[in-house]
């Protein structure tokens, strides 16, 4: 019997349990999220998080260029967040003279052809949007190449995008940059495991971001600019 090995194992487990009790929950979540990334993705995640946390991210550079015409919203599975953004933006620009934009959505890990989540369909209806006919699309390199702007919802999306498509680095943005000054570098969490109420809350945030995005476009495009939304 390896007494020393057994003792060492118990000691490690004891230290881990003690650390779990002493460390703030926020720090534990950060550690868990870090461990969820692949070996090659972890340095990229740390770079992004440290930059955002220390305020090195320039808010102005977090906004899309005024010349953008093709917008791509990306999330994990393209059944909740990104299709809602696509629908909200198409709703916002419908009937506006000069709004000749291409808007689409896709999932980094989507099962092609999958219907929108029932919570998403129900929540979207409250915003005057139908996702009943939506079918998930898997993100492709062609979609990435054709997009002027690629919006990620959370750090997982952003890291995966930058890892898979490094050539698109300057075209990847966090949608939360259009939320408000307090939350401009935050994630917009996936409500997949959170229930109907959280899906509804998520969609309110998405509506704010899309509204502020559309309202930010230059007036020379002939667009009607409304009051900026800042609610969460």
Backbone as CSV, one residue per row, in Angstrom:
resi,resn,N_x,N_y,N_z,CA_x,CA_y,CA_z,C_x,C_y,C_z
1,UNK,0.839,-1.201,0.000,0.000,0.000,0.000,0.878,1.257,0.000
2,UNK,0.576,2.208,-0.889,1.357,3.443,-0.998,0.800,4.467,-0.005
3,UNK,1.317,4.416,1.217,0.827,5.298,2.278,1.101,6.754,1.944
4,UNK,2.317,6.998,1.445,2.698,8.372,1.111,1.801,8.934,0.015
5,UNK,1.510,8.090,-0.999,0.646,8.534,-2.099,-0.767,8.810,-1.629
6,UNK,-1.266,7.967,-0.744,-2.613,8.159,-0.193,-2.689,9.446,0.611
7,UNK,-1.663,9.667,1.454,-1.617,10.887,2.262,-1.565,12.132,1.375
8,UNK,-0.749,12.065,0.324,-0.615,13.200,-0.585,-1.949,13.505,-1.275
9,UNK,-2.634,12.460,-1.681,-3.925,12.646,-2.333,-4.944,13.294,-1.417
10,UNK,-4.964,12.839,-0.149,-5.885,13.421,0.830,-5.548,14.878,1.109
11,UNK,-4.242,15.171,1.156,-3.804,16.540,1.417,-4.227,17.478,0.291
12,UNK,-4.052,17.018,-0.945,-4.439,17.836,-2.101,-5.938,18.098,-2.092
13,UNK,-6.717,17.043,-1.792,-8.174,17.213,-1.755,-8.590,18.145,-0.630
14,UNK,-7.892,18.054,0.490,-8.194,18.923,1.629,-7.904,20.382,1.307
15,UNK,-6.766,20.630,0.661,-6.404,21.994,0.274,-7.398,22.553,-0.726
16,UNK,-7.799,21.703,-1.676,-8.761,22.136,-2.693,-10.099,22.488,-2.058
17,UNK,-10.536,21.660,-1.090,-11.810,21.919,-0.417,-11.736,23.208,0.396
18,UNK,-10.607,23.428,1.062,-10.434,24.649,1.853,-10.434,25.878,0.959
19,UNK,-9.726,25.790,-0.158,-9.667,26.909,-1.100,-11.050,27.225,-1.646
20,UNK,-11.824,26.184,-1.900,-13.167,26.383,-2.434,-14.038,27.151,-1.456
21,UNK,-13.842,26.898,-0.168,-14.629,27.584,0.858,-14.167,29.016,1.089
22,UNK,-12.861,29.260,0.881,-12.304,30.571,1.172,-12.356,31.531,-0.008
23,UNK,-12.195,31.019,-1.218,-12.154,31.889,-2.397,-13.542,32.426,-2.729
24,UNK,-13.628,33.665,-3.187,-14.915,34.227,-3.605,-15.504,33.413,-4.753
25,UNK,-16.819,33.350,-4.791,-17.487,32.578,-5.835,-17.131,33.092,-7.225
26,UNK,-16.965,34.404,-7.352,-16.633,34.981,-8.657,-15.294,34.460,-9.162
27,UNK,-14.319,34.336,-8.226,-12.993,33.839,-8.600,-13.066,32.362,-8.974
28,UNK,-13.868,31.614,-8.246,-14.035,30.199,-8.562,-14.649,30.017,-9.954
29,UNK,-15.609,30.871,-10.282,-16.218,30.798,-11.620,-15.186,31.106,-12.697
30,UNK,-14.318,32.067,-12.412,-13.264,32.412,-13.368,-12.337,31.219,-13.598
31,UNK,-11.972,30.541,-12.503,-11.087,29.379,-12.603,-11.771,28.263,-13.393
32,UNK,-13.043,28.014,-13.093,-13.786,26.975,-13.791,-13.916,27.294,-15.278
33,UNK,-14.160,28.564,-15.582,-14.288,28.955,-16.977,-12.953,28.810,-17.700
34,UNK,-11.879,29.174,-17.031,-10.543,29.040,-17.613,-10.254,27.579,-17.945
35,UNK,-10.576,26.690,-17.031,-10.313,25.264,-17.230,-11.164,24.664,-18.350
36,UNK,-12.281,25.308,-18.658,-13.173,24.780,-19.700,-12.593,24.965,-21.098
37,UNK,-11.614,25.863,-21.226,-11.011,26.100,-22.537,-9.924,25.070,-22.832
38,UNK,-9.676,24.871,-24.121,-8.601,23.991,-24.529,-7.258,24.624,-24.229
39,UNK,-6.218,23.805,-24.269,-4.874,24.268,-23.937,-4.448,25.446,-24.796
40,UNK,-4.786,25.406,-26.074,-4.387,26.474,-26.996,-5.241,27.729,-26.841
41,UNK,-6.437,27.593,-26.245,-7.354,28.723,-26.110,-7.146,29.505,-24.810
42,UNK,-6.543,28.874,-23.810,-6.425,29.502,-22.497,-5.634,30.812,-22.503
43,UNK,-4.486,30.883,-23.177,-3.762,32.164,-23.206,-4.580,33.284,-23.840
44,UNK,-5.346,32.955,-24.865,-6.180,33.943,-25.535,-7.279,34.432,-24.599
45,UNK,-7.888,33.506,-23.877,-8.931,33.872,-22.920,-8.371,34.795,-21.839
46,UNK,-7.205,34.443,-21.296,-6.595,35.262,-20.250,-6.273,36.666,-20.756
47,UNK,-5.762,36.754,-21.960,-5.428,38.052,-22.548,-6.669,38.935,-22.665
48,UNK,-7.765,38.357,-23.136,-9.013,39.102,-23.300,-9.572,39.535,-21.952
49,UNK,-9.602,38.617,-20.991,-10.188,38.910,-19.685,-9.379,39.967,-18.936
50,UNK,-8.053,39.834,-18.965,-7.209,40.807,-18.262,-7.352,42.184,-18.895
51,UNK,-7.390,42.234,-20.213,-7.532,43.501,-20.920,-8.843,44.184,-20.565
52,UNK,-9.917,43.410,-20.551,-11.231,43.970,-20.227,-11.329,44.353,-18.756
53,UNK,-10.807,43.488,-17.886,-10.916,43.720,-16.443,-10.134,44.955,-16.010
54,UNK,-8.990,45.188,-16.615,-8.154,46.329,-16.246,-8.525,47.600,-16.995
55,UNK,-9.529,47.503,-17.859,-9.984,48.689,-18.572,-9.114,49.076,-19.750
56,UNK,-8.332,48.118,-20.259,-7.465,48.420,-21.393,-8.227,48.431,-22.713
57,UNK,-9.432,47.845,-22.692,-10.228,47.798,-23.904,-10.818,49.172,-24.192
58,UNK,-10.496,49.727,-25.325,-10.992,51.040,-25.734,-12.457,50.923,-26.151
59,UNK,-13.333,51.644,-25.431,-14.758,51.572,-25.724,-15.055,51.937,-27.167
60,UNK,-14.361,52.956,-27.679,-14.612,53.382,-29.056,-14.234,52.293,-30.062
61,UNK,-13.152,51.593,-29.751,-12.727,50.526,-30.647,-13.611,49.295,-30.518
62,UNK,-14.473,49.284,-29.515,-15.407,48.182,-29.340,-16.614,48.340,-30.243
63,UNK,-16.696,49.484,-30.906,-17.812,49.761,-31.803,-17.435,49.450,-33.245
64,UNK,-18.425,49.080,-34.023,-18.178,48.640,-35.396,-17.897,49.831,-36.310
65,UNK,-17.166,49.613,-37.408,-16.901,50.708,-38.343,-18.171,51.181,-39.032
66,UNK,-18.206,52.461,-39.362,-19.407,53.043,-39.977,-19.672,52.494,-41.375
67,UNK,-18.664,51.920,-41.986,-18.813,51.401,-43.346,-19.384,49.984,-43.385
68,UNK,-19.619,49.372,-42.230,-20.089,47.984,-42.179,-21.441,47.823,-42.853
69,UNK,-21.582,46.762,-43.629,-22.838,46.478,-44.328,-23.329,45.048,-44.087
70,UNK,-22.424,44.157,-43.712,-22.801,42.760,-43.498,-22.562,42.380,-42.045
71,UNK,-23.622,42.038,-41.326,-23.561,41.771,-39.889,-23.873,40.297,-39.615
72,UNK,-23.021,39.677,-38.821,-23.173,38.272,-38.466,-23.201,38.141,-36.948
73,UNK,-24.304,37.617,-36.412,-24.435,37.379,-34.974,-24.130,35.910,-34.697
74,UNK,-23.260,35.675,-33.716,-22.814,34.308,-33.436,-23.009,33.972,-31.960
75,UNK,-23.502,32.764,-31.705,-23.572,32.257,-30.337,-23.203,30.773,-30.371
76,UNK,-23.532,30.039,-29.341,-23.111,28.637,-29.252,-23.846,27.754,-30.262
77,UNK,-25.176,27.749,-30.181,-25.939,26.799,-30.997,-26.890,27.389,-32.006
78,UNK,-27.000,28.736,-32.061,-27.897,29.408,-33.001,-29.358,28.994,-32.830
79,UNK,-29.756,28.815,-31.562,-31.159,28.480,-31.308,-31.799,29.411,-30.276
80,UNK,-30.997,30.376,-29.730,-31.574,31.285,-28.739,-31.120,32.733,-28.956
81,UNK,-29.861,33.031,-28.668,-29.417,34.419,-28.693,-29.210,34.983,-30.100
82,UNK,-28.375,34.340,-30.891,-28.049,34.915,-32.211,-29.241,35.002,-33.169
83,UNK,-30.152,34.011,-33.210,-31.298,34.193,-34.104,-32.213,35.331,-33.666
84,UNK,-32.287,35.559,-32.336,-33.091,36.674,-31.843,-32.479,37.996,-32.282
85,UNK,-31.150,38.097,-32.225,-30.474,39.315,-32.683,-30.725,39.544,-34.174
86,UNK,-30.627,38.489,-34.943,-30.885,38.596,-36.384,-32.300,39.116,-36.634
87,UNK,-33.269,38.530,-35.930,-34.661,38.931,-36.112,-34.903,40.361,-35.634
88,UNK,-34.322,40.734,-34.496,-34.498,42.084,-33.962,-33.896,43.138,-34.889
89,UNK,-32.723,42.843,-35.453,-32.090,43.818,-36.338,-32.853,43.950,-37.645
90,UNK,-33.305,42.836,-38.189,-34.116,42.912,-39.412,-35.414,43.672,-39.147
91,UNK,-35.962,43.487,-37.959,-37.164,44.218,-37.568,-36.881,45.715,-37.485
92,UNK,-35.699,46.060,-36.929,-35.336,47.467,-36.723,-35.087,48.201,-38.032
93,UNK,-34.550,47.512,-39.027,-34.198,48.187,-40.275,-35.258,48.041,-41.359
94,UNK,-36.294,47.254,-41.080,-37.347,47.042,-42.075,-38.024,48.363,-42.444
95,UNK,-38.110,48.636,-43.705,-38.816,49.824,-44.171,-38.038,51.108,-44.058
96,UNK,-36.777,51.056,-43.609,-35.969,52.270,-43.491,-35.223,52.503,-44.802
97,UNK,-35.477,53.607,-45.458,-34.808,53.892,-46.728,-33.285,53.882,-46.589
98,UNK,-32.616,53.234,-47.497,-31.162,53.218,-47.501,-30.538,52.161,-46.621
99,UNK,-31.356,51.392,-45.930,-30.821,50.364,-45.029,-30.571,49.068,-45.788
100,UNK,-29.642,49.101,-46.687,-29.320,47.931,-47.498,-28.212,47.133,-46.810
101,UNK,-28.614,46.398,-45.802,-27.683,45.627,-45.000,-27.990,44.139,-45.097
102,UNK,-26.951,43.345,-44.895,-27.111,41.899,-44.833,-26.967,41.486,-43.372
103,UNK,-27.973,40.818,-42.845,-27.966,40.399,-41.444,-28.213,38.901,-41.376
104,UNK,-27.353,38.199,-40.685,-27.535,36.752,-40.538,-27.021,36.304,-39.179
105,UNK,-27.180,35.024,-38.875,-26.716,34.478,-37.596,-26.277,33.033,-37.796
106,UNK,-25.465,32.555,-36.856,-24.971,31.180,-36.928,-24.471,30.756,-35.561
107,UNK,-24.245,29.454,-35.413,-23.734,28.916,-34.159,-22.395,28.243,-34.355
108,UNK,-21.483,28.508,-33.439,-20.164,27.887,-33.509,-20.235,26.378,-33.328
109,UNK,-21.244,25.918,-32.613,-21.413,24.482,-32.354,-22.829,24.033,-32.701
110,UNK,-23.417,24.678,-33.683,-24.822,24.428,-34.027,-25.028,23.056,-34.667
111,UNK,-26.203,22.508,-34.413,-26.671,21.330,-35.135,-27.550,21.866,-36.258
112,UNK,-27.049,21.815,-37.475,-27.751,22.424,-38.604,-29.175,21.893,-38.730
113,UNK,-30.104,22.826,-38.905,-31.497,22.457,-39.091,-32.307,22.363,-37.812
114,UNK,-31.659,22.523,-36.667,-32.371,22.433,-35.391,-33.265,23.647,-35.193
115,UNK,-34.456,23.429,-34.680,-35.404,24.519,-34.439,-34.968,25.364,-33.257
116,UNK,-35.482,26.572,-33.188,-35.213,27.437,-32.038,-35.763,26.792,-30.774
117,UNK,-35.131,27.086,-29.654,-35.565,26.534,-28.366,-36.978,27.037,-28.054
118,UNK,-37.826,26.189,-27.477,-39.193,26.621,-27.120,-39.233,27.883,-26.270
119,UNK,-38.280,28.043,-25.324,-38.226,29.265,-24.521,-37.958,30.471,-25.420
120,UNK,-37.103,30.274,-26.415,-36.763,31.370,-27.327,-37.978,31.775,-28.157
121,UNK,-38.697,30.801,-28.643,-39.885,31.090,-29.460,-40.924,31.848,-28.644
122,UNK,-41.149,31.399,-27.410,-42.134,32.046,-26.541,-41.699,33.456,-26.165
123,UNK,-40.435,33.628,-25.808,-39.944,34.950,-25.406,-39.931,35.915,-26.582
124,UNK,-39.535,35.444,-27.733,-39.459,36.306,-28.916,-40.825,36.872,-29.271
125,UNK,-41.864,36.071,-29.090,-43.216,36.515,-29.421,-43.613,37.756,-28.627
126,UNK,-43.108,37.880,-27.416,-43.409,39.053,-26.581,-42.745,40.323,-27.096
127,UNK,-41.771,40.164,-27.999,-41.083,41.314,-28.598,-41.537,41.537,-30.044
128,UNK,-42.627,40.858,-30.412,-43.153,41.007,-31.761,-42.325,40.306,-32.815
129,UNK,-41.595,39.278,-32.396,-40.704,38.544,-33.304,-41.090,37.070,-33.315
130,UNK,-41.049,36.462,-34.476,-41.322,35.033,-34.579,-40.046,34.271,-34.922
131,UNK,-39.737,33.280,-34.101,-38.613,32.385,-34.372,-39.108,30.980,-34.705
132,UNK,-40.405,30.873,-34.976,-41.013,29.561,-35.216,-40.410,28.860,-36.430
133,UNK,-40.050,29.614,-37.429,-39.517,29.010,-38.657,-37.992,28.989,-38.705
134,UNK,-37.358,29.472,-37.639,-35.894,29.511,-37.645,-35.312,28.109,-37.577
135,UNK,-34.232,27.903,-38.323,-33.486,26.653,-38.275,-32.002,26.992,-38.113
136,UNK,-31.354,26.306,-37.219,-29.967,26.618,-36.868,-29.022,26.439,-38.055
137,UNK,-28.015,27.325,-38.090,-26.969,27.259,-39.105,-25.615,27.132,-38.414
138,UNK,-24.788,26.240,-38.902,-23.440,26.076,-38.373,-22.529,27.100,-39.032
139,UNK,-21.749,27.800,-38.221,-20.849,28.820,-38.743,-19.828,28.200,-39.692
140,UNK,-19.606,28.865,-40.822,-18.638,28.395,-41.803,-17.619,29.504,-42.086
141,UNK,-16.509,29.114,-42.660,-15.484,30.096,-43.022,-16.016,31.066,-44.072
142,UNK,-16.917,30.605,-44.910,-17.510,31.477,-45.929,-18.325,32.591,-45.268
143,UNK,-19.107,32.242,-44.246,-19.885,33.246,-43.512,-18.958,34.279,-42.884
144,UNK,-17.873,33.797,-42.295,-16.908,34.688,-41.637,-16.281,35.634,-42.653
145,UNK,-15.894,35.108,-43.799,-15.239,35.921,-44.824,-16.173,36.989,-45.394
146,UNK,-17.456,36.693,-45.444,-18.419,37.615,-46.042,-18.900,38.694,-45.070
147,UNK,-18.621,38.529,-43.788,-19.122,39.466,-42.771,-18.171,40.631,-42.558
148,UNK,-18.729,41.838,-42.487,-17.946,43.016,-42.108,-17.789,43.080,-40.602
149,UNK,-18.801,42.566,-39.903,-18.833,42.587,-38.440,-19.343,41.248,-37.935
150,UNK,-18.655,40.704,-36.934,-19.084,39.445,-36.328,-19.284,39.702,-34.836
151,UNK,-20.499,39.561,-34.367,-20.807,39.818,-32.960,-20.814,38.517,-32.156
152,UNK,-20.038,38.490,-31.079,-20.039,37.380,-30.133,-20.872,37.777,-28.918
153,UNK,-21.473,36.788,-28.265,-22.316,37.053,-27.103,-21.551,36.935,-25.785
154,UNK,-20.564,36.033,-25.753,-19.822,35.821,-24.518,-18.361,35.517,-24.840
155,UNK,-17.563,35.336,-23.788,-16.130,35.108,-23.987,-15.851,33.780,-24.675
156,UNK,-16.671,32.787,-24.405,-16.485,31.506,-25.069,-16.634,31.666,-26.586
157,UNK,-17.675,32.378,-27.005,-17.863,32.654,-28.428,-16.663,33.395,-28.992
158,UNK,-16.248,34.426,-28.276,-15.165,35.288,-28.763,-13.847,34.528,-28.885
159,UNK,-13.514,33.756,-27.861,-12.275,32.986,-27.888,-12.306,31.949,-29.002
160,UNK,-13.430,31.271,-29.148,-13.544,30.250,-30.188,-13.446,30.871,-31.575
161,UNK,-14.070,32.024,-31.756,-13.992,32.717,-33.043,-12.553,33.102,-33.379
162,UNK,-11.865,33.697,-32.415,-10.500,34.154,-32.649,-9.531,32.995,-32.824
163,UNK,-9.835,31.879,-32.179,-8.989,30.706,-32.299,-9.162,30.033,-33.661
164,UNK,-10.410,29.953,-34.122,-10.697,29.288,-35.393,-10.448,30.182,-36.602
165,UNK,-10.700,31.493,-36.409,-10.604,32.425,-37.534,-9.750,33.639,-37.158
166,UNK,-8.460,33.446,-36.930,-7.595,34.559,-36.526,-7.557,35.687,-37.554
167,UNK,-7.831,35.367,-38.810,-7.831,36.395,-39.860,-8.975,37.385,-39.691
168,UNK,-9.967,37.020,-38.869,-11.136,37.887,-38.661,-11.023,38.695,-37.375
169,UNK,-9.834,38.732,-36.780,-9.646,39.351,-35.466,-10.208,40.766,-35.384
170,UNK,-9.974,41.587,-36.403,-10.407,42.989,-36.359,-11.903,43.147,-36.620
171,UNK,-12.570,42.050,-36.961,-14.011,42.115,-37.265,-14.871,41.448,-36.204
172,UNK,-14.248,40.974,-35.142,-14.987,40.326,-34.053,-15.214,41.324,-32.920
173,UNK,-16.460,41.461,-32.516,-16.842,42.410,-31.465,-17.755,41.724,-30.455
174,UNK,-17.772,42.262,-29.237,-18.741,41.807,-28.238,-20.001,42.652,-28.391
175,UNK,-21.148,42.012,-28.515,-22.395,42.750,-28.677,-22.682,43.646,-27.480
176,UNK,-22.205,43.259,-26.307,-22.460,44.031,-25.087,-21.850,45.427,-25.127
177,UNK,-20.984,45.708,-26.102,-20.446,47.065,-26.265,-21.567,48.059,-26.520
178,UNK,-22.721,47.564,-26.949,-23.865,48.423,-27.242,-24.932,48.346,-26.153
179,UNK,-24.562,47.838,-24.993,-25.532,47.752,-23.899,-25.618,49.076,-23.157
180,UNK,-24.629,49.407,-22.386,-24.505,50.701,-21.724,-23.084,50.803,-21.193
181,UNK,-22.726,51.954,-20.664,-21.348,52.167,-20.224,-20.963,51.225,-19.074
182,UNK,-21.904,50.892,-18.236,-21.621,50.042,-17.083,-21.362,48.601,-17.492
183,UNK,-22.043,48.136,-18.549,-21.963,46.729,-18.931,-21.330,46.510,-20.301
184,UNK,-20.604,47.533,-20.818,-20.168,47.452,-22.208,-19.164,46.329,-22.483
185,UNK,-18.515,45.793,-21.457,-17.577,44.693,-21.689,-18.061,43.384,-21.075
186,UNK,-19.312,43.340,-20.653,-19.868,42.145,-20.031,-20.257,41.103,-21.069
187,UNK,-20.476,39.901,-20.588,-21.016,38.851,-21.439,-22.543,38.932,-21.445
188,UNK,-23.133,38.346,-22.464,-24.581,38.140,-22.491,-24.755,36.629,-22.384
189,UNK,-24.990,36.122,-21.159,-24.978,34.675,-20.910,-26.031,33.904,-21.707
190,UNK,-25.691,32.672,-21.989,-26.604,31.767,-22.682,-27.709,31.347,-21.714
191,UNK,-28.976,31.596,-22.046,-30.064,31.218,-21.136,-30.527,29.774,-21.297
192,UNK,-29.756,28.975,-22.024,-30.166,27.606,-22.376,-30.579,26.769,-21.168
193,UNK,-29.873,26.930,-20.052,-30.184,26.142,-18.856,-30.885,26.970,-17.778
194,UNK,-31.332,28.161,-18.133,-31.797,29.097,-17.107,-33.314,29.282,-17.038
195,UNK,-34.041,28.771,-17.970,-35.492,28.875,-17.900,-36.076,30.028,-18.692
196,UNK,-37.403,30.050,-18.703,-38.139,31.027,-19.498,-37.909,32.465,-19.036
197,UNK,-37.899,32.675,-17.733,-37.732,34.035,-17.202,-36.378,34.627,-17.583
198,UNK,-35.318,33.823,-17.477,-33.990,34.305,-17.837,-33.857,34.518,-19.340
199,UNK,-34.561,33.710,-20.117,-34.570,33.914,-21.571,-35.203,35.255,-21.892
200,UNK,-36.289,35.568,-21.205,-36.961,36.849,-21.378,-36.019,38.004,-21.005
201,UNK,-35.314,37.852,-19.909,-34.376,38.885,-19.455,-33.231,39.044,-20.461
202,UNK,-32.733,37.942,-20.952,-31.672,37.968,-21.960,-32.135,38.714,-23.204
203,UNK,-33.363,38.479,-23.603,-33.878,39.111,-24.821,-34.080,40.607,-24.654
204,UNK,-34.363,41.040,-23.433,-34.443,42.482,-23.189,-33.076,43.126,-23.392
205,UNK,-32.028,42.445,-22.936,-30.669,42.938,-23.137,-30.324,42.964,-24.626
206,UNK,-30.667,41.909,-25.333,-30.403,41.850,-26.773,-31.142,42.960,-27.511
207,UNK,-32.378,43.220,-27.101,-33.157,44.287,-27.734,-32.485,45.638,-27.535
208,UNK,-31.984,45.888,-26.323,-31.273,47.132,-26.038,-30.032,47.260,-26.913
209,UNK,-29.245,46.194,-26.983,-28.004,46.223,-27.760,-28.268,46.462,-29.240
210,UNK,-29.230,45.760,-29.787,-29.535,45.910,-31.220,-30.091,47.294,-31.508
211,UNK,-30.956,47.774,-30.646,-31.508,49.119,-30.821,-30.395,50.161,-30.816
212,UNK,-29.483,50.054,-29.846,-28.395,51.016,-29.751,-27.419,50.881,-30.916
213,UNK,-27.247,49.674,-31.403,-26.399,49.456,-32.577,-26.965,50.183,-33.790
214,UNK,-28.240,49.965,-34.053,-28.885,50.599,-35.201,-28.906,52.116,-35.039
215,UNK,-29.149,52.583,-33.825,-29.194,54.022,-33.574,-27.828,54.688,-33.706
216,UNK,-26.768,53.886,-33.640,-25.415,54.440,-33.713,-24.946,54.684,-35.145
217,UNK,-25.673,54.166,-36.116,-25.232,54.324,-37.495,-25.286,55.791,-37.907
218,UNK,-24.356,56.236,-38.727,-24.286,57.654,-39.111,-25.543,58.139,-39.813
219,UNK,-25.905,59.389,-39.547,-27.134,59.960,-40.092,-27.121,60.061,-41.612
220,UNK,-25.914,60.145,-42.194,-25.855,60.286,-43.640,-26.382,59.058,-44.377
221,UNK,-26.611,57.970,-43.635,-27.205,56.805,-44.275,-28.698,57.012,-44.536
222,UNK,-29.235,58.113,-43.980,-30.654,58.364,-44.179,-31.528,57.638,-43.190
223,UNK,-30.956,57.253,-42.061,-31.698,56.500,-41.070,-32.309,57.429,-40.033
224,UNK,-33.426,57.025,-39.496,-34.068,57.773,-38.416,-33.448,57.330,-37.093
225,UNK,-32.814,58.249,-36.374,-32.174,57.923,-35.105,-33.124,58.221,-33.950
226,UNK,-33.279,57.221,-33.085,-34.144,57.377,-31.932,-33.295,57.516,-30.676
227,UNK,-33.964,57.732,-29.567,-33.268,57.870,-28.284,-32.595,56.557,-27.905
228,UNK,-31.375,56.665,-27.425,-30.609,55.495,-27.025,-31.252,54.810,-25.824
229,UNK,-31.256,53.471,-25.863,-31.764,52.700,-24.748,-30.609,52.328,-23.843
230,UNK,-30.798,52.453,-22.519,-29.753,52.095,-21.581,-30.239,51.140,-20.491
231,UNK,-31.473,50.636,-20.615,-31.959,49.741,-19.571,-31.364,48.348,-19.784
232,UNK,-31.350,47.568,-18.722,-30.791,46.221,-18.791,-31.892,45.192,-18.608
